[in-house]
Amino acid sequence: MRNGAKAAIVGGVFAVMVGGAGYGAYNIVSAVSGDGGSAGTTAEKKTGPPSGDEVEETSKKFFAAWKKGDAATAAAETNNAQAARPLLVAYGGQAHITKVKITPGTPAGTTVPFSVSATVSYEGKRKPLAYESELTVVRGKTTGRALVDWQPSVVHPELKTGDTLVTGEAASPPIEAVDRNGVVLTKEKYPSLGPVLDSLRDKYGDKAGGTPGVELAIRHESESAGDTSLVTLAKGEAGKLRTTLSANVQAAAEKAVTRFAESSVVAVQPSTGQVLAVANHRGDAFNAAFQGEVAPGSTMKIITAATLIDNGVASMNGPAPCPPTATWQSQTFKNLTGMEPNEGASLANSFMRSCNTAFVKLIDGTEANPLTDESLTTEAQERFGLGKDWKTGIVSFDGSVPASGGPNRAANAIGQGEVQMNPLNMASVTATAITGTFRQPYLVSPKLDNRQLATARGLSSGTAAQLKQMMRLTATGGTAQEAMRGLGGDIGAKTGSSEVDGQKTSDSWFTGFRNDVAAAAMTEEGGHGGDAAGPIVAQVLRAGG
């Protein structure tokens, strides 16, 4: 909203940030956070899960205070009053929500579902508000009191830490986002586009020619995230915003990511750089497809292979032995379990089988090998355009391949170490690899706001031809064969898996192309590349290629 509403909640946001750590932070602030009572109390402290009577009594007190608009009392019934109070104050204050009715459902253990019906009133305009949420009652760490476990989602299921509620003139006019062919894109039909459409509205609402309305919205802590509208009290006039998306490819991407939890996918058109689809299936609203920063595993070998070829270290049909292990500066690298060593392997064979040890050995600089700690970084930036300040139309991360010494130099070569990517980056890497030309991906035409797109040298025709052929071999006879089975046309792919922060199951990565579509996906803890990310990419390519 306009007129300084953001400044009015600064204190509340700070309180949420301080209090969001829950029980661990509570002991520091117990005197004011609702888990308290006086320091001198002599009552015996209860332990164990709250009883059914305690759950009923605590939730009843919390609901009663919330309905009355008594934020202080309601917050005191939670285990983190410092975080709860600003949001509860905003509920009846900046959000102008009145006539609140809360109807509890049947508790499930210590969890109480409930429905809320209320009225949003602002400058003579009124609209109903209805939604469902739930709370959980826990035992306070300090006093043993039964308390509501504070989460912003208690107040509204779409609220996250740092968010608040505001009613007033919208910060941006509404937009009618359409795809490349004029098909209207809505959150209802394409659910994972929600945060993307909010961001587009926030950035381009004024430029699209609309006028703002009046609405109840979630104001997110991050400046880069657009407001999320909940109730429209007075409609503004929507401006039409044309995107590069393809409704057909987007629909396939939406469906594909729902197959695996914590998955993201992006599809681009290699001949133009235009983004055809972006979809996320996550427990949060984070656009990991564009903003994620995680190790990409062996999909990185596309860039590493290009580095080897461009520096004269190897060629597609030249030797790239695949031993069982390879040691680099005291760190030993291994291949995936079950991979047969092949001392006579070519680069194409080691690429299509995703042999780590072959790439570790080849990245080692010798008198006859010109590679240095900076070689991968130079290739990534100057040939593939990574780290070049991309301006896609919304907030995005454009990849990072730092110059690393020690064991990380070898780890970077196989997509571990300090390399950070997301599906947008890897879809672009594939597009550059098969065309030889870096075209910065974008979601909205740069002509709309005179953005300067990033540029890079790209690849020689010889390097691009070798990369494309190695990806073809991987899709038809290598580690990507199963996932790409049944796809016609000109196809190619590269698999990857990466271990992050000691997790038991690796992240699944996969990037591939079919004709003039390139796509990349990542599934957190999805296993090998072909297990989860592979089927997602294949489904998107099937729709768009």
N, C-alpha and C positions, 0 to 999 in steps of 0.2 A: 504494500500500500504506500501511498504518497504521504506527504506532510509529516515527516519525522517519526513515523511509527517505528522505524527500525531503532532509533535512538532510545525510545521509551522502554525497550526490553533488554538493554545492555546488561543491567544488573542481574536480570533473570537468567540470561544466557551464561553469565559468569557462575552463577550459583549452580546451574545444571552441570557445568563442566567440573566444578569442584566436587559436587556431590554425586556425580554419575558413577563413581567407583563402588557404590553400594556398601556392603558390610565392611570391606577392607578400609574404607575411608571413614566409616561411621564412628569409630572410637575417638577420632580426633574432634568430631563436632557433636558428640552425643548430647551435650548440654542444651543444644538448640535444635536438634534434628528430629525429635519425635521418638527416639529410642530411649528417652531419658527418664524423666522424673527427677527428683532432687538427688543430689549427691549423697545425702545423708540417710536415704531410705533404708529401713531395716527389714522390709518384707522379704520373704524368701524368694529368690529368683527361680522362676519356672524354667524347665528345660524340655527338650523334645519337641516334636511337631505340635502345633496348636490343635486343640480339640475342636470338635464340631461346634460346640457352644461358643468357643472363642472366635472361630471363623465367622459365625453368624453375628456375634456381637460387634466385632471389629468392623466388618464390612458394613453393618447397619449404621454404626456411628460415622464412618467415612462417607457413606452415601447421604446421610442426613445433613451433614455439614456442607457437602458439595452442593446439594440441591438448594440450600439456603444461601449459597454464595459466601459462606464463611470459610475463606481460603485458609486462614491460620489454623482453625480447628481441624479442618480436613487434612491439612499437611501434617499436623501433629499426630494423626493416626497412621502415618506412614513411617518407614524406617529411614527416611531421608527428607526431612521437612525443608531443608535448605534448597533442595532441588525441586520439590513438589510445589512449594508455595508460589513462586513466580508464575508457573504455568496455570495453577488454579486461580490466581488473581487475574491473569490475562483472559481466562475463560469467560468471566463475567464482566471484565473490563474492556480491554482492546478488542475482544472478539464480540462483545455485545450479545452474548448468549443468555437468554432469560427463560423463565417458565420451565425449568429443568425438571423432568420426571425420570426417575431411575427405577427400573423394574428388575430385581434380581432373579436369576434362574436357579436351577437346582445345583448346589455345589458338587464338585467332583473332587473329593478329598479337601485340600486346602484352597482350591481354585474356585472362584465364584464368577460364572458368566452373568452378564447383565445387558439390558438394552437401555438406551437413552433416547428420549424424545424431548425436544426443546424448541425454542423459537429464536431466530436470529433477527434482531431489530436494529435498524440504523437509519436515522433521519427520515422517519415515517415509513420506511419500507420494512416489510416483515416476510420471512420465509421459514417454513418448518425445517428442523434438523433432526434426523433420526439415524442411529447407527448402533452396532453391537460391539461390546468389548468384554474384557475379563480382568480380574485381579487375583492375586495370590496372597494369602496371609501367611506370614512367617513369624518365627520367634526372634525378637530383638536380641542382638548379641550382648548388649550391655545390661539391660534390666530384665530380660526374659518376657517382656510384654508381647502380646500378639499384635502384630502391625501389618499394614498393607505393604507389600514389597513394591517400592516405588519404581515405576517405569513410566515414561511419558505416554506409552500406548494405553495405559489405564484410562487416561482422559479421552483419547481418540486413537483408534488402532493404527492410523497412518502417521502418528507423531513419533519422531526419533529424538534422541538426546540432542539438545541445543535448539530444537524447533519451538515455535510459539504459534499462537492463533491470533489473527488480526482480521477485523472487518472494516472496510472502507473502500475508497476508490482504488481499483486495481492498479498495481504497480506498472502493468503494461496492458495495452489493449489485447483483446482475444485475437487469435489467429485461426484461420481455416487452413491447416497444412494439407497440401496435396502432393501426390507422388509425381514422377516425371511425366505421367500421362494424364494428370488432372484428377486422379482418383483421391477422394478425401481420406485422410488418415486420422483415425480417432483412437483415444485410449481404450475405448470399449472394444473395438475390433482388433486392435494391436496393443495388448496390455503392456508389453515391455517397452513400448515407445513412450510411456507416460513421462518419465524424467526427461527424455529427449525433447518431447513436445513442450514441456514446461520451460526447458532451457531455450528452445527456439522462440517461444513467446516472449520470454524475458529479454532476449537480445534483439529480436526483429519485430516485436509487436508494433512499435512506433513506425518502423520503416515499411510495414506491410499495408499501412493506410487505414487501420482501424481506429476506433475510439474506445477508451476504457469504460468498463461498467463498475458496479459495486458488488463486492463479494466477500464471503468468509473464506479465508485461505490460510494454509499453513505457510508460515514464513520460516524458511530453512536457515540454519546457522551459516552455512556456506554461501558466500556471495555469488559463487558460480552456479548455484542451483536456483532455478526459477521458482516462484511461489506455486504451491499446489492448491488449486481452487477446490473448495468443498461445496459451497452453496452460492449461487448467483442470485443476488437480490434485485439487481437491475442490469439487464444485458447491455453490454457494449456492442459496438459494431465491429465484427470480425474483419480483419484484412486477410487477403489470400496470400499464402506463402508457398511458393513452389520449391519442393525439395528434389534431390536427385534419387530418392528412394524409388523402388519398384514394388508396388502393392503385392504382386505375385511372389516375388522373392522374399519380401518381408513376412508374408503369411507363412511361407515355408520355414523361415528362420524362427518365427514365433513358435511354431509347432515342434520344430526340431529340438530347441533347447529345453522344452518341457520334459524330454525323455530322461534327462540327467540333472540332478540338483547342482546348483552352483556352476552353471554353464553360461558361456557367452560366445557369440559368433558375429562376424562381420563379413559382408560380401562387397566387393568393389568391381568396377568395370576397368580392366587393365588398359583399354584403349583411350580412356578419358580420365581415370582417377575418381570418377563419381561413385559415391557410396550407394549401393543398391539395397542393403539391409543392415540393420543393427538390432540385435536381440540379446536379452539377458534373462536368465531364470535363476534368481537369487533370493535369499532370505531378507536382503536389504534392497534399497532402491539404487544402489551404486551402479553406475554405468561402467562396469569392468571391461566391457568390449572396447570402449574408447579410452578409459582412464586407468585401467589396471596397470600395475607395474610388478611383474613377476618373471621369473626365469622361464624361457620358452623351450628348454630342452633341445632335442636334436633338430627341431625345425630351424635352429640357428645354423645348421650345417649348410644351408643354402648360401648364406653369407660367407661362411668359412670356405666352402668350395670355390666361390667366386674369388676370394682372396688368394687362394692357392693358384688358381688358373691365371689371374691377372698378374701375379708376381712371378710366373714362370716356374713355380714349384711343382705343379702337377697338371695333368690334363685328364679329361674324361677316361681315356683309354690307357693312360699311363699308370705306373705301379703305385699302389697304396696298400701295402701289406696290413693285414688285420690279425695281429697276435692276440693271445689271450689277455695279456695285460700290457700296460705301457706306463713307465715311470717318468714323471716330470718333476724335477727339483724336489725330490724326496716324497712326492705324492704319487700313489699308484692308482691308475684308472683301469676300470674293467668294463666289459661289455654286458649287455643284458643276458640274464641266465639262459642258457641253451644255445647261444650263438656259436656256431662252429668257427674256429680260427681259420684264416686263409692267408698264408704268407705270399701267395701269388695273386692276390686280389688287385683289381684296377680301382681307380677312384670311383668309377660308376658302380662297381660291385659293392665297395665299402659304403657308398652313399645309399644305395637302394636297400642294403641290409642294416643301415644305421650303425656302423661299426665305430664305436668311440675311440678305440685305441689307434685306428688308422689316422684319424684326424689329430689326435694328440701327438703322434709321432711326426706328422707332416708340418705341424705348426711350429716345431722346434727350429729356431734359427741356427744355421751353421755357416761355414765359410761359403758353401755353395748355395745357401738358402738365405735370401735377403730379408726374411720376415723379422719384425721387431715387436715389442710390446704395443706399438701404435698401429700395426698393420691392420688388424681387425677393425679398430676404431675408424681409421681412414676409409676403409672399404665401406663400412656401414654408413658413414656420413656422406662421403663424396660420391659414392656410386648408388646407394640405396636411399639417400635422403633422410636417414634417421637422425634424430636429435637436431633437426633444422628449423625448429619453431613452426610447426604446422599450424595452419589456421583453417580448421575444417568447417567452421560455422558454429560449433559448440566447443566446450572445454574438452581437450583431448591431450593425451600424453604421446609424444612422438618417438619413444624408444630411447634406450641408452646402452651403448656398448663402450664402456670406459677403457682406456689404455691401462691394462693391469699387468703387474709383474708377478713373479713367484708362481705358485700353483694356480692362481686365478687366470693366468694367461692361457693355460691349457683348458681350464674349466670353462672359460668364456667361449672357447672354440666349439664346445659341445653344448652350449646354451645353459650352462650353470654359472657358477662364480658370481660375477657382478653384473651380468647382462640382465636387462629388464625390458620386457615387451608386453604387448596386449594383442588381442586378435586383429585390431585395426592395423597395427604395425606389421604383423605377419602376413595379412592379406595383401598389404602394399608391397612387402618384400617379394611375394610370389608374383605380383603383377609386374614388378620391375625385372625380375629374373626371366620371365617368359617373353617380355617385349624388348628388353634392353633399355627402356626409357623410364625414368622416375617421373611419375605424375602424382603430385601430392593429393591424397584423398580429400574429398570435400563433400559436405552434406547439403550446403546451400551455395548457390552461385556466388563467386567472389564479386561479380558485377553489382550485387545488391548493396554492398557496403564498401566496395573498393579495397577489399583485402588483397594483400600481396601473398600469393602462394609460394611455398618453399620450392627451391630448385636444386638439382644435383646433376652431376655429369652423366650418370647412367652407365651402362655396360657396353662393351664392344659387342658387335654382332656375333663374333666367335664365342665369347664367354656366355652370352645369353643362349645361344644355340646349344651349348654343352649342358648348361643348367636345365634347360627345358627338356632335353632328351633324358637326363638323369632322373628328373621328376616323372617323366613318362614311364621309365623303366620301374621306378618305385611303385607307381600306381598299377602297373600291369603284372609285375612279377616280384615285387619287394614287400616291405613291411606294410604298405598301404593297399595291397592287393585286395584283401577281404573287404575293407570299407568301401573301396571304389568299384567293387564288382557290379556289373550290370549297367554302368554308365557308358553311354556312347559318346562319339565325337572325339575331339582332341583332349585327352585328359592327362593329368600329372599330379603328383602329391609328394608330401614329406611328412613323416610321423615324428613325434617327440614325446618324451616324458621327462619330468623334472621333479626332484625332491626339494621341498622348500621347508625350512625351519624344522627339520627332523621329523616331518610327518611320516606316518607308517606307509601310506599309499601315495604314489607319485601323482602329480598333476598330469592330465592327459592333454596333449597338444596335437593339432593336425592342421595342415594347410594344403590346399590343392586348387587346381584350375580345371575348367571345362570350357573350351572355346573362349569366349570373351568374358568370362566370369572367374574371379579368383575369390576364395573364401578361406577364412581361418577361424578355428574355434579352440576354446580352452575349457576344460572341466576340472575344477578343483578336486583333488584326490580321486580322479577318474581312472587311474591306472595307466596302461600303455596308450600310446596315441591312437591306435586303431580301435580301442575298446569303447570310448565314449565320444571324444572329439571327432573321430573319424566318421561315424555315422551321422553326426550333426552336419558336418561339412558336405558329405555326400548328398544328404537330403536337400540342402540349399542349392548345390550345384545342379541337382536333378531338375529343380524348378527354374533355375535361371540360365543354365548353360545351353 
